Amino acid sequence: MADRNGTTIILLSGDFDKVFAAFILASASASAGQETTIFFTFWGLKAIQKGNLTGKGLMGRMIGLLNRGGLQRLNPSKFSFGGMGRWMFKKMMAAKGVTSLQELRQACLDLGVHFLACKMSMDVMEIRREDLIPEVEDVVGAATATKNAAASSVQYFI
Amino acid sequence: MAEHAADKVQDSIGQACPMPIVHMAKAMRAMAGGQVLEVQADDEGAHADIRSWCEQTGNEFLGEENAGSFFKYWVRKKA
């Protein structure tokens, strides 16, 4: 904690483009030897969900259905057009040699980026630990996120 | 600029940000101090990014060469 040389990214968004930004910044800072952590909260949890249907109660299940997680289901923040935008961006990005979200997430993991999930958001949205990919290191609260951020030299909120 | 003898060559042609850097960082981890990595890339962003990465990590940027449809960059791992 003495030397502040790390990157903490708080990912609130579950939008395709913003998750992209988070993974790109995380992989770049981990590549540069920075201890890097992504704290996935609220909509951001979608980026680390396996993609199965979630929820227990009526509203929880409704969220699980309407806001189904998994990288392959993320829609861009603009030009969503009921899935058309996602298809278009994926096509355009592939044509330009841009790595897919799946590969980018794997690159982050290979580089040792720490994935933390927000407990409170999971409770609210009725998402269980089993609904998240096993690479998620821990399920934590805001105090852990801020502790990490305080020990980092760079913080992003996306 | 003169060519540098490389211990390893990384083909990042066709890759976009941040993959040339990600692959470079991974390749360098497996190399010994003093060894030279040649990165071949055609992403314009890599031009500045490889230098920035070296500055941030303390590895040495040796130079680059225009090879026509792509660039060659040489980086020496810090001892």
gemmi code that builds the backbone of each chain (N, CA, C; Angstrom):
import gemmi

chains = {
    "A": [
        ("MET", (0.842, -1.213, 0.000), (0.000, 0.000, 0.000), (0.872, 1.256, 0.000)),
        ("ALA", (2.163, 1.077, 0.349), (3.042, 2.240, 0.458), (3.246, 2.925, -0.891)),
        ("ASP", (3.609, 2.114, -1.896), (3.780, 2.743, -3.198), (2.479, 2.636, -3.982)),
        ("ARG", (1.961, 3.786, -4.341), (0.683, 3.812, -5.062), (0.970, 3.581, -6.532)),
        ("ASN", (0.910, 2.345, -6.942), (1.195, 2.040, -8.327), (0.222, 0.990, -8.822)),
        ("GLY", (-1.000, 1.404, -9.000), (-2.004, 0.461, -9.453), (-3.141, 1.192, -10.125)),
        ("THR", (-4.020, 0.410, -10.731), (-5.166, 0.983, -11.429), (-6.431, 0.333, -10.903)),
        ("THR", (-7.387, 1.142, -10.535), (-8.686, 0.624, -10.134), (-9.753, 1.169, -11.070)),
        ("ILE", (-10.525, 0.268, -11.626), (-11.602, 0.664, -12.524), (-12.919, 0.266, -11.876)),
        ("ILE", (-13.798, 1.237, -11.716), (-15.140, 0.926, -11.235), (-16.022, 0.880, -12.475)),
        ("LEU", (-16.570, -0.262, -12.758), (-17.399, -0.406, -13.957), (-18.858, -0.495, -13.537)),
        ("LEU", (-19.561, 0.602, -13.725), (-20.985, 0.667, -13.376), (-21.833, 0.291, -14.584)),
        ("SER", (-21.299, 0.572, -15.742), (-22.079, 0.409, -16.975), (-22.043, -1.019, -17.493)),
        ("GLY", (-23.137, -1.411, -18.107), (-23.181, -2.715, -18.770), (-23.298, -2.533, -20.271)),
        ("ASP", (-22.974, -1.329, -20.745), (-23.039, -1.067, -22.187), (-21.816, -1.660, -22.878)),
        ("PHE", (-22.054, -2.211, -24.029), (-21.020, -2.825, -24.858), (-19.788, -1.927, -24.996)),
        ("ASP", (-20.003, -0.667, -25.377), (-18.883, 0.248, -25.634), (-18.113, 0.578, -24.368)),
        ("LYS", (-18.846, 0.724, -23.253), (-18.178, 1.112, -22.012), (-17.441, -0.063, -21.378)),
        ("VAL", (-18.004, -1.245, -21.516), (-17.306, -2.442, -21.038), (-16.023, -2.619, -21.849)),
        ("PHE", (-16.140, -2.321, -23.129), (-14.970, -2.368, -24.007), (-13.869, -1.460, -23.482)),
        ("ALA", (-14.259, -0.234, -23.172), (-13.286, 0.741, -22.669), (-12.626, 0.220, -21.398)),
        ("ALA", (-13.429, -0.356, -20.524), (-12.891, -0.857, -19.252), (-11.867, -1.963, -19.493)),
        ("PHE", (-12.191, -2.899, -20.365), (-11.277, -4.014, -20.612), (-10.012, -3.552, -21.353)),
        ("ILE", (-10.165, -2.584, -22.224), (-8.996, -2.073, -22.948), (-8.050, -1.374, -21.969)),
        ("LEU", (-8.606, -0.512, -21.126), (-7.761, 0.197, -20.157), (-7.140, -0.778, -19.160)),
        ("ALA", (-7.918, -1.762, -18.737), (-7.398, -2.730, -17.771), (-6.268, -3.551, -18.377)),
        ("SER", (-6.449, -4.011, -19.604), (-5.396, -4.841, -20.201), (-4.157, -4.007, -20.483)),
        ("ALA", (-4.348, -2.754, -20.876), (-3.189, -1.901, -21.139), (-2.437, -1.604, -19.852)),
        ("SER", (-3.147, -1.317, -18.761), (-2.410, -0.990, -17.534), (-1.776, -2.235, -16.929)),
        ("ALA", (-2.445, -3.381, -17.052), (-1.814, -4.611, -16.554), (-0.588, -4.944, -17.403)),
        ("SER", (-0.657, -4.653, -18.691), (0.496, -4.884, -19.571), (1.682, -4.037, -19.137)),
        ("ALA", (1.394, -2.864, -18.628), (2.461, -1.962, -18.198), (2.914, -2.269, -16.771)),
        ("GLY", (2.467, -3.392, -16.236), (2.928, -3.812, -14.922), (2.181, -3.203, -13.756)),
        ("GLN", (1.087, -2.515, -14.044), (0.290, -1.946, -12.955), (-0.597, -3.027, -12.359)),
        ("GLU", (-0.671, -3.060, -11.049), (-1.613, -3.944, -10.380), (-3.010, -3.406, -10.709)),
        ("THR", (-3.835, -4.198, -11.368), (-5.087, -3.672, -11.904), (-6.298, -4.434, -11.386)),
        ("THR", (-7.296, -3.672, -10.991), (-8.521, -4.271, -10.458), (-9.735, -3.666, -11.140)),
        ("ILE", (-10.687, -4.503, -11.499), (-11.983, -3.980, -11.960), (-13.036, -4.378, -10.927)),
        ("PHE", (-13.747, -3.359, -10.466), (-14.840, -3.572, -9.532), (-16.128, -3.467, -10.337)),
        ("PHE", (-16.820, -4.579, -10.505), (-18.035, -4.619, -11.335), (-19.239, -4.357, -10.458)),
        ("THR", (-19.954, -3.289, -10.765), (-21.120, -2.984, -9.966), (-22.341, -2.701, -10.838)),
        ("PHE", (-23.491, -2.933, -10.286), (-24.785, -2.755, -10.950), (-24.801, -3.288, -12.385)),
        ("TRP", (-25.022, -2.449, -13.385), (-25.142, -2.974, -14.756), (-23.834, -3.623, -15.201)),
        ("GLY", (-22.751, -3.198, -14.602), (-21.444, -3.725, -14.967), (-21.307, -5.222, -14.691)),
        ("LEU", (-22.154, -5.727, -13.784), (-22.105, -7.161, -13.467), (-22.364, -8.025, -14.700)),
        ("LYS", (-23.088, -7.441, -15.656), (-23.416, -8.218, -16.869), (-22.154, -8.729, -17.560)),
        ("ALA", (-21.085, -7.959, -17.419), (-19.833, -8.312, -18.113), (-19.152, -9.534, -17.507)),
        ("ILE", (-19.555, -9.918, -16.286), (-18.937, -11.094, -15.659), (-19.988, -12.161, -15.334)),
        ("GLN", (-21.180, -11.997, -15.881), (-22.189, -13.037, -15.694), (-21.999, -14.121, -16.742)),
        ("LYS", (-22.349, -15.332, -16.343), (-22.248, -16.445, -17.293), (-23.255, -16.278, -18.419)),
        ("GLY", (-24.414, -15.718, -18.100), (-25.414, -15.492, -19.137), (-26.688, -16.283, -18.935)),
        ("ASN", (-26.729, -17.042, -17.846), (-27.961, -17.787, -17.569), (-29.011, -16.839, -17.006)),
        ("LEU", (-30.261, -17.286, -16.981), (-31.319, -16.470, -16.399), (-31.132, -16.426, -14.890)),
        ("THR", (-31.419, -15.268, -14.303), (-31.193, -15.109, -12.866), (-32.464, -14.630, -12.176)),
        ("GLY", (-32.384, -14.527, -10.850), (-33.468, -13.973, -10.069), (-34.287, -15.044, -9.370)),
        ("LYS", (-34.880, -14.623, -8.237), (-35.665, -15.556, -7.444), (-37.118, -15.115, -7.401)),
        ("GLY", (-37.306, -13.873, -6.936), (-38.654, -13.336, -6.848), (-39.146, -12.895, -8.215)),
        ("LEU", (-40.353, -12.381, -8.256), (-40.949, -11.956, -9.527), (-40.127, -10.859, -10.190)),
        ("MET", (-39.788, -9.821, -9.400), (-39.045, -8.695, -9.988), (-37.617, -9.075, -10.321)),
        ("GLY", (-37.056, -9.900, -9.457), (-35.695, -10.367, -9.717), (-35.627, -11.136, -11.023)),
        ("ARG", (-36.621, -11.975, -11.242), (-36.634, -12.769, -12.474), (-36.898, -11.897, -13.691)),
        ("MET", (-37.711, -10.837, -13.457), (-37.989, -9.920, -14.558), (-36.699, -9.207, -14.982)),
        ("ILE", (-35.927, -8.752, -13.974), (-34.645, -8.116, -14.295), (-33.729, -9.117, -15.000)),
        ("GLY", (-33.738, -10.327, -14.488), (-32.900, -11.365, -15.076), (-33.228, -11.620, -16.535)),
        ("LEU", (-34.491, -11.417, -16.856), (-34.932, -11.661, -18.237), (-34.660, -10.443, -19.126)),
        ("LEU", (-35.039, -9.257, -18.611), (-34.918, -8.039, -19.428), (-33.488, -7.509, -19.472)),
        ("ASN", (-32.714, -7.884, -18.466), (-31.349, -7.364, -18.364), (-30.390, -8.540, -18.294)),
        ("ARG", (-30.623, -9.498, -19.154), (-29.853, -10.735, -19.088), (-28.370, -10.465, -19.311)),
        ("GLY", (-27.541, -11.074, -18.472), (-26.105, -10.822, -18.524), (-25.378, -11.654, -19.558)),
        ("GLY", (-24.071, -11.549, -19.521), (-23.225, -12.265, -20.482), (-22.687, -11.304, -21.517)),
        ("LEU", (-21.423, -11.448, -21.817), (-20.762, -10.514, -22.748), (-21.448, -10.448, -24.110)),
        ("GLN", (-21.951, -11.601, -24.552), (-22.524, -11.653, -25.901), (-23.846, -10.904, -26.001)),
        ("ARG", (-24.405, -10.474, -24.846), (-25.704, -9.805, -24.885), (-25.613, -8.295, -24.686)),
        ("LEU", (-24.425, -7.781, -24.521), (-24.309, -6.342, -24.249), (-24.650, -5.523, -25.494)),
        ("ASN", (-25.395, -4.446, -25.267), (-25.762, -3.556, -26.363), (-25.024, -2.232, -26.219)),
        ("PRO", (-24.705, -1.574, -27.332), (-24.022, -0.284, -27.251), (-24.909, 0.789, -26.621)),
        ("SER", (-24.293, 1.813, -26.039), (-25.060, 2.858, -25.358), (-25.811, 3.738, -26.355)),
        ("LYS", (-25.327, 3.780, -27.587), (-26.051, 4.473, -28.659), (-26.227, 3.497, -29.809)),
        ("PHE", (-27.197, 3.755, -30.661), (-27.450, 2.892, -31.834), (-27.724, 1.448, -31.444)),
        ("SER", (-28.505, 1.272, -30.421), (-28.790, -0.095, -29.996), (-29.730, -0.790, -30.986)),
        ("PHE", (-30.796, -0.126, -31.358), (-31.767, -0.638, -32.352), (-32.129, -2.097, -32.132)),
        ("GLY", (-32.430, -2.438, -30.883), (-32.873, -3.791, -30.585), (-31.921, -4.888, -31.040)),
        ("GLY", (-30.635, -4.637, -30.874), (-29.651, -5.683, -31.195), (-28.923, -5.447, -32.507)),
        ("MET", (-29.512, -4.609, -33.365), (-28.883, -4.316, -34.660), (-27.534, -3.617, -34.475)),
        ("GLY", (-27.517, -2.687, -33.514), (-26.294, -1.921, -33.272), (-25.152, -2.813, -32.832)),
        ("ARG", (-25.487, -3.752, -31.977), (-24.469, -4.682, -31.486), (-23.871, -5.461, -32.654)),
        ("TRP", (-24.753, -5.936, -33.522), (-24.321, -6.711, -34.689), (-23.417, -5.848, -35.571)),
        ("MET", (-23.856, -4.589, -35.785), (-23.110, -3.684, -36.664), (-21.720, -3.370, -36.098)),
        ("PHE", (-21.688, -3.050, -34.798), (-20.392, -2.704, -34.194), (-19.447, -3.905, -34.204)),
        ("LYS", (-19.994, -5.068, -33.915), (-19.149, -6.263, -33.907), (-18.534, -6.486, -35.277)),
        ("LYS", (-19.364, -6.300, -36.294), (-18.907, -6.494, -37.673), (-17.822, -5.468, -38.026)),
        ("MET", (-18.098, -4.208, -37.670), (-17.152, -3.141, -38.001), (-15.833, -3.318, -37.236)),
        ("MET", (-15.950, -3.714, -35.990), (-14.743, -3.883, -35.180), (-13.904, -5.048, -35.699)),
        ("ALA", (-14.562, -6.137, -36.059), (-13.830, -7.294, -36.580), (-13.112, -6.916, -37.873)),
        ("ALA", (-13.776, -6.100, -38.694), (-13.177, -5.691, -39.969), (-11.940, -4.845, -39.749)),
        ("LYS", (-11.880, -4.160, -38.599), (-10.737, -3.289, -38.312), (-9.706, -3.992, -37.431)),
        ("GLY", (-9.870, -5.271, -37.242), (-8.893, -6.020, -36.457), (-8.994, -5.807, -34.961)),
        ("VAL", (-10.126, -5.271, -34.501), (-10.291, -5.051, -33.058), (-10.711, -6.365, -32.413)),
        ("THR", (-10.082, -6.662, -31.298), (-10.339, -7.909, -30.585), (-11.744, -7.926, -30.009)),
        ("SER", (-12.331, -9.104, -29.934), (-13.680, -9.211, -29.374), (-13.647, -9.009, -27.861)),
        ("LEU", (-14.814, -8.685, -27.318), (-14.932, -8.502, -25.868), (-14.494, -9.758, -25.112)),
        ("GLN", (-14.872, -10.914, -25.645), (-14.524, -12.175, -24.987), (-13.010, -12.338, -24.892)),
        ("GLU", (-12.343, -12.079, -26.019), (-10.883, -12.225, -26.030), (-10.212, -11.194, -25.137)),
        ("LEU", (-10.790, -10.006, -25.131), (-10.230, -8.926, -24.331), (-10.364, -9.244, -22.832)),
        ("ARG", (-11.512, -9.797, -22.463), (-11.699, -10.176, -21.064), (-10.708, -11.261, -20.677)),
        ("GLN", (-10.498, -12.211, -21.598), (-9.543, -13.283, -21.324), (-8.125, -12.725, -21.205)),
        ("ALA", (-7.805, -11.745, -22.056), (-6.477, -11.117, -21.990), (-6.279, -10.466, -20.620)),
        ("CYS", (-7.308, -9.792, -20.126), (-7.236, -9.174, -18.796), (-6.926, -10.239, -17.750)),
        ("LEU", (-7.648, -11.343, -17.820), (-7.456, -12.408, -16.833), (-6.057, -13.006, -16.946)),
        ("ASP", (-5.602, -13.217, -18.168), (-4.264, -13.778, -18.376), (-3.189, -12.855, -17.809)),
        ("LEU", (-3.447, -11.550, -17.856), (-2.468, -10.579, -17.373), (-2.577, -10.365, -15.862)),
        ("GLY", (-3.519, -11.049, -15.246), (-3.642, -10.969, -13.795), (-4.505, -9.830, -13.276)),
        ("VAL", (-5.403, -9.310, -14.122), (-6.334, -8.273, -13.648), (-7.293, -8.921, -12.644)),
        ("HIS", (-7.482, -8.249, -11.518), (-8.375, -8.780, -10.488), (-9.815, -8.377, -10.775)),
        ("PHE", (-10.700, -9.348, -10.740), (-12.130, -9.089, -10.951), (-12.851, -9.182, -9.606)),
        ("LEU", (-13.474, -8.072, -9.205), (-14.257, -8.066, -7.972), (-15.707, -7.717, -8.307)),
        ("ALA", (-16.630, -8.377, -7.648), (-18.053, -8.112, -7.895), (-18.668, -7.430, -6.684)),
        ("CYS", (-19.604, -6.536, -6.956), (-20.275, -5.775, -5.896), (-21.399, -6.595, -5.281)),
        ("LYS", (-21.257, -6.839, -3.979), (-22.219, -7.667, -3.265), (-23.610, -7.046, -3.243)),
        ("MET", (-23.649, -5.747, -2.981), (-24.945, -5.106, -2.817), (-25.754, -5.160, -4.113)),
        ("SER", (-25.099, -4.886, -5.250), (-25.821, -4.947, -6.534), (-26.324, -6.358, -6.797)),
        ("MET", (-25.503, -7.329, -6.416), (-25.903, -8.725, -6.636), (-27.142, -9.062, -5.809)),
        ("ASP", (-27.176, -8.552, -4.578), (-28.341, -8.785, -3.722), (-29.584, -8.151, -4.318)),
        ("VAL", (-29.430, -6.894, -4.752), (-30.584, -6.162, -5.288), (-31.141, -6.874, -6.516)),
        ("MET", (-30.236, -7.283, -7.396), (-30.689, -7.866, -8.660), (-30.839, -9.382, -8.607)),
        ("GLU", (-30.630, -9.921, -7.413), (-30.781, -11.367, -7.201), (-29.880, -12.176, -8.132)),
        ("ILE", (-28.633, -11.752, -8.140), (-27.618, -12.482, -8.909), (-26.755, -13.228, -7.905)),
        ("ARG", (-26.594, -14.510, -8.106), (-25.814, -15.326, -7.169), (-24.369, -15.461, -7.647)),
        ("ARG", (-23.515, -15.865, -6.727), (-22.104, -16.096, -7.060), (-22.003, -17.084, -8.218)),
        ("GLU", (-22.876, -18.073, -8.227), (-22.844, -19.113, -9.275), (-23.236, -18.562, -10.639)),
        ("ASP", (-23.869, -17.387, -10.645), (-24.251, -16.795, -11.933), (-23.078, -16.048, -12.564)),
        ("LEU", (-21.992, -15.884, -11.786), (-20.821, -15.164, -12.289), (-19.764, -16.149, -12.775)),
        ("ILE", (-18.933, -15.693, -13.684), (-17.862, -16.570, -14.172), (-16.918, -16.889, -13.005)),
        ("PRO", (-16.348, -18.093, -13.001), (-15.529, -18.512, -11.848), (-14.259, -17.687, -11.647)),
        ("GLU", (-13.838, -16.941, -12.676), (-12.614, -16.143, -12.569), (-12.780, -14.946, -11.626)),
        ("VAL", (-14.020, -14.612, -11.283), (-14.234, -13.507, -10.340), (-13.599, -13.902, -9.014)),
        ("GLU", (-12.691, -13.044, -8.528), (-11.905, -13.412, -7.351), (-12.693, -13.353, -6.063)),
        ("ASP", (-13.537, -12.316, -5.983), (-14.217, -12.125, -4.718), (-15.475, -11.288, -4.918)),
        ("VAL", (-16.370, -11.435, -3.961), (-17.584, -10.628, -3.948), (-17.441, -9.701, -2.749)),
        ("VAL", (-17.404, -8.396, -3.006), (-17.024, -7.460, -1.944), (-17.954, -6.252, -1.890)),
        ("GLY", (-17.675, -5.362, -0.932), (-18.465, -4.162, -0.759), (-17.697, -2.916, -1.152)),
        ("ALA", (-18.341, -1.776, -0.961), (-17.766, -0.505, -1.379), (-16.458, -0.206, -0.649)),
        ("ALA", (-16.364, -0.661, 0.597), (-15.159, -0.358, 1.372), (-13.926, -0.989, 0.730)),
        ("THR", (-14.094, -2.172, 0.183), (-12.962, -2.819, -0.487), (-12.625, -2.089, -1.776)),
        ("ALA", (-13.660, -1.657, -2.487), (-13.428, -0.911, -3.726), (-12.683, 0.382, -3.439)),
        ("THR", (-13.079, 1.099, -2.396), (-12.415, 2.368, -2.093), (-11.019, 2.137, -1.528)),
        ("LYS", (-10.856, 1.050, -0.793), (-9.511, 0.732, -0.282), (-8.563, 0.503, -1.455)),
        ("ASN", (-9.036, -0.266, -2.439), (-8.231, -0.507, -3.639), (-7.942, 0.792, -4.376)),
        ("ALA", (-8.975, 1.615, -4.504), (-8.813, 2.872, -5.232), (-7.805, 3.769, -4.532)),
        ("ALA", (-7.870, 3.804, -3.198), (-6.969, 4.660, -2.428), (-5.519, 4.202, -2.591)),
        ("ALA", (-5.347, 2.899, -2.792), (-3.984, 2.367, -2.920), (-3.491, 2.460, -4.361)),
        ("SER", (-4.343, 2.895, -5.257), (-3.970, 2.987, -6.671), (-3.552, 4.396, -7.025)),
        ("SER", (-2.775, 4.490, -8.090), (-2.411, 5.820, -8.550), (-3.368, 6.308, -9.637)),
        ("VAL", (-4.125, 5.374, -10.202), (-5.070, 5.740, -11.255), (-6.430, 5.120, -10.941)),
        ("GLN", (-7.459, 5.922, -11.035), (-8.817, 5.397, -10.843), (-9.696, 5.830, -11.995)),
        ("TYR", (-10.444, 4.889, -12.502), (-11.417, 5.207, -13.558), (-12.803, 4.813, -13.069)),
        ("PHE", (-13.762, 5.633, -13.449), (-15.162, 5.287, -13.168), (-15.885, 5.261, -14.504)),
        ("ILE", (-16.358, 4.088, -14.879), (-16.956, 3.950, -16.205), (-18.409, 3.511, -16.089)),
    ],
    "B": [
        ("MET", (16.772, 3.803, -39.952), (17.341, 3.289, -38.700), (17.799, 1.849, -38.872)),
        ("ALA", (18.845, 1.506, -38.198), (19.434, 0.173, -38.373), (18.545, -0.922, -37.792)),
        ("GLU", (18.614, -2.050, -38.392), (17.917, -3.230, -37.866), (18.602, -3.662, -36.571)),
        ("HIS", (17.854, -4.249, -35.687), (18.435, -4.791, -34.468), (18.243, -6.297, -34.479)),
        ("ALA", (19.244, -7.016, -33.986), (19.108, -8.463, -33.884), (18.092, -8.763, -32.787)),
        ("ALA", (17.091, -9.543, -33.125), (16.043, -9.824, -32.152), (16.132, -11.257, -31.639)),
        ("ASP", (15.842, -11.427, -30.347), (15.797, -12.765, -29.772), (14.450, -13.407, -30.034)),
        ("LYS", (13.465, -12.557, -30.284), (12.121, -13.057, -30.507), (11.390, -12.074, -31.404)),
        ("VAL", (10.541, -12.594, -32.285), (9.755, -11.732, -33.170), (8.273, -11.952, -32.880)),
        ("GLN", (7.589, -10.852, -32.713), (6.153, -10.929, -32.438), (5.385, -10.351, -33.619)),
        ("ASP", (4.489, -11.156, -34.153), (3.695, -10.711, -35.297), (2.369, -10.142, -34.807)),
        ("SER", (2.253, -8.828, -34.840), (1.002, -8.186, -34.432), (0.343, -7.478, -35.614)),
        ("ILE", (0.695, -7.922, -36.788), (0.119, -7.292, -37.986), (-1.361, -7.626, -38.070)),
        ("GLY", (-2.165, -6.588, -38.253), (-3.610, -6.777, -38.334), (-4.305, -6.618, -36.991)),
        ("GLN", (-3.515, -6.480, -35.923), (-4.117, -6.321, -34.601), (-4.330, -4.855, -34.268)),
        ("ALA", (-5.434, -4.579, -33.589), (-5.720, -3.206, -33.171), (-5.486, -3.069, -31.671)),
        ("CYS", (-5.472, -1.839, -31.216), (-5.299, -1.502, -29.803), (-6.258, -2.311, -28.954)),
        ("PRO", (-5.849, -2.860, -27.843), (-4.515, -2.809, -27.230), (-3.703, -4.083, -27.463)),
        ("MET", (-4.108, -4.911, -28.419), (-3.502, -6.240, -28.507), (-2.000, -6.261, -28.801)),
        ("PRO", (-1.469, -5.374, -29.650), (-0.006, -5.395, -29.819), (0.727, -5.218, -28.489)),
        ("ILE", (0.190, -4.353, -27.632), (0.806, -4.096, -26.329), (0.611, -5.287, -25.398)),
        ("VAL", (-0.590, -5.841, -25.417), (-0.880, -6.995, -24.556), (0.052, -8.149, -24.902)),
        ("HIS", (0.196, -8.418, -26.197), (1.068, -9.518, -26.611), (2.540, -9.199, -26.311)),
        ("MET", (2.885, -7.927, -26.459), (4.265, -7.531, -26.177), (4.576, -7.743, -24.689)),
        ("ALA", (3.653, -7.308, -23.831), (3.870, -7.456, -22.391), (4.007, -8.927, -22.017)),
        ("LYS", (3.165, -9.762, -22.624), (3.219, -11.196, -22.327), (4.539, -11.791, -22.815)),
        ("ALA", (4.937, -11.418, -24.027), (6.173, -11.961, -24.595), (7.377, -11.546, -23.753)),
        ("MET", (7.364, -10.291, -23.312), (8.502, -9.777, -22.545), (8.626, -10.459, -21.188)),
        ("ARG", (7.501, -10.849, -20.620), (7.536, -11.538, -19.319), (8.340, -12.820, -19.419)),
        ("ALA", (8.248, -13.471, -20.581), (8.910, -14.765, -20.752), (10.365, -14.611, -21.187)),
        ("MET", (10.811, -13.367, -21.389), (12.174, -13.154, -21.873), (13.119, -12.772, -20.736)),
        ("ALA", (14.407, -12.900, -20.999), (15.409, -12.566, -19.977), (15.846, -11.110, -20.153)),
        ("GLY", (16.358, -10.512, -19.087), (16.845, -9.142, -19.141), (17.921, -8.992, -20.208)),
        ("GLY", (17.839, -7.930, -20.985), (18.838, -7.685, -22.018), (18.432, -8.234, -23.379)),
        ("GLN", (17.459, -9.128, -23.405), (17.017, -9.687, -24.686), (16.172, -8.668, -25.451)),
        ("VAL", (16.166, -8.844, -26.762), (15.467, -7.881, -27.620), (14.258, -8.535, -28.283)),
        ("LEU", (13.144, -7.836, -28.223), (11.915, -8.289, -28.890), (11.650, -7.399, -30.089)),
        ("GLU", (11.350, -8.023, -31.208), (10.934, -7.255, -32.386), (9.426, -7.389, -32.517)),
        ("VAL", (8.747, -6.259, -32.543), (7.294, -6.264, -32.707), (6.976, -5.761, -34.108)),
        ("GLN", (6.221, -6.546, -34.835), (5.790, -6.114, -36.161), (4.320, -5.747, -36.070)),
        ("ALA", (4.009, -4.502, -36.404), (2.629, -4.041, -36.258), (2.278, -3.027, -37.330)),
        ("ASP", (0.993, -2.998, -37.693), (0.552, -2.016, -38.676), (-0.524, -1.086, -38.103)),
        ("ASP", (-0.748, -1.199, -36.806), (-1.697, -0.298, -36.154), (-0.981, 1.022, -35.873)),
        ("GLU", (-1.591, 2.110, -36.355), (-0.931, 3.410, -36.196), (-0.751, 3.785, -34.736)),
        ("GLY", (-1.698, 3.345, -33.912), (-1.628, 3.665, -32.492), (-0.418, 3.030, -31.817)),
        ("ALA", (0.027, 1.911, -32.357), (1.162, 1.203, -31.758), (2.416, 2.068, -31.767)),
        ("HIS", (2.482, 2.933, -32.729), (3.605, 3.843, -32.890), (3.901, 4.604, -31.589)),
        ("ALA", (2.874, 5.214, -31.064), (3.039, 5.952, -29.806), (2.967, 5.018, -28.609)),
        ("ASP", (2.127, 3.985, -28.730), (1.867, 3.123, -27.579), (3.085, 2.302, -27.156)),
        ("ILE", (3.856, 1.833, -28.120), (5.029, 1.029, -27.761), (6.046, 1.895, -27.014)),
        ("ARG", (6.194, 3.127, -27.472), (7.083, 4.063, -26.764), (6.565, 4.349, -25.353)),
        ("SER", (5.268, 4.619, -25.252), (4.682, 4.928, -23.936), (4.860, 3.760, -22.975)),
        ("TRP", (4.639, 2.572, -23.522), (4.768, 1.372, -22.686), (6.195, 1.249, -22.160)),
        ("CYS", (7.167, 1.503, -23.025), (8.571, 1.425, -22.608), (8.870, 2.468, -21.529)),
        ("GLU", (8.354, 3.678, -21.745), (8.585, 4.742, -20.772), (8.021, 4.368, -19.415)),
        ("GLN", (6.833, 3.774, -19.438), (6.167, 3.448, -18.178), (6.808, 2.258, -17.484)),
        ("THR", (7.303, 1.308, -18.248), (7.805, 0.077, -17.642), (9.317, 0.078, -17.447)),
        ("GLY", (10.003, 1.052, -18.047), (11.445, 1.116, -17.882), (12.224, 0.228, -18.840)),
        ("ASN", (11.527, -0.391, -19.786), (12.217, -1.154, -20.819), (12.706, -0.180, -21.890)),
        ("GLU", (13.686, -0.628, -22.646), (14.341, 0.314, -23.565), (13.769, 0.226, -24.976)),
        ("PHE", (13.354, 1.370, -25.497), (12.890, 1.427, -26.883), (14.109, 1.654, -27.761)),
        ("LEU", (14.407, 0.690, -28.647), (15.634, 0.773, -29.441), (15.437, 1.499, -30.759)),
        ("GLY", (14.257, 1.403, -31.316), (14.021, 2.069, -32.588), (12.956, 1.382, -33.403)),
        ("GLU", (12.749, 1.914, -34.592), (11.712, 1.359, -35.446), (12.150, 1.464, -36.896)),
        ("GLU", (11.481, 0.727, -37.728), (11.791, 0.789, -39.145), (10.532, 0.570, -39.952)),
        ("ASN", (10.377, 1.367, -40.978), (9.237, 1.219, -41.867), (9.508, 0.062, -42.822)),
        ("ALA", (8.683, -0.963, -42.736), (8.897, -2.131, -43.588), (7.879, -2.158, -44.723)),
        ("GLY", (7.336, -1.014, -45.052), (6.366, -0.948, -46.143), (4.940, -0.960, -45.622)),
        ("SER", (4.357, -2.163, -45.562), (2.963, -2.249, -45.118), (2.846, -2.324, -43.592)),
        ("PHE", (3.976, -2.421, -42.910), (3.947, -2.436, -41.445), (5.242, -1.831, -40.901)),
        ("PHE", (5.305, -1.700, -39.583), (6.496, -1.184, -38.924), (7.136, -2.280, -38.076)),
        ("LYS", (8.445, -2.204, -37.946), (9.153, -3.059, -37.005), (9.611, -2.191, -35.844)),
        ("TYR", (9.384, -2.665, -34.646), (9.829, -1.937, -33.455), (10.723, -2.869, -32.643)),
        ("TRP", (11.771, -2.318, -32.082), (12.655, -3.138, -31.250), (12.663, -2.622, -29.817)),
        ("VAL", (12.495, -3.559, -28.912), (12.439, -3.217, -27.491), (13.368, -4.152, -26.723)),
        ("ARG", (14.212, -3.564, -25.869), (15.103, -4.393, -25.054), (14.565, -4.478, -23.631)),
        ("LYS", (14.497, -5.699, -23.148), (14.003, -5.888, -21.780), (15.028, -5.384, -20.781)),
        ("LYS", (14.541, -4.673, -19.778), (15.462, -4.128, -18.769), (16.078, -5.264, -17.967)),
        ("ALA", (17.313, -5.027, -17.555), (18.055, -6.082, -16.842), (17.471, -6.312, -15.458)),
    ],
}
model = gemmi.Model(1)
for chain_id, residues in chains.items():
    chain = gemmi.Chain(chain_id)
    for i, (resn, *xyz) in enumerate(residues, 1):
        res = gemmi.Residue()
        res.name, res.seqid = resn, gemmi.SeqId(i, " ")
        for name, pos in zip(("N", "CA", "C"), xyz):
            atom = gemmi.Atom()
            atom.name, atom.element = name, gemmi.Element(name[0])
            atom.pos, atom.b_iso = gemmi.Position(*pos), 0.0
            res.add_atom(atom)
        chain.add_residue(res)
    model.add_chain(chain)
structure = gemmi.Structure()
structure.add_model(model)
structure.setup_entities()
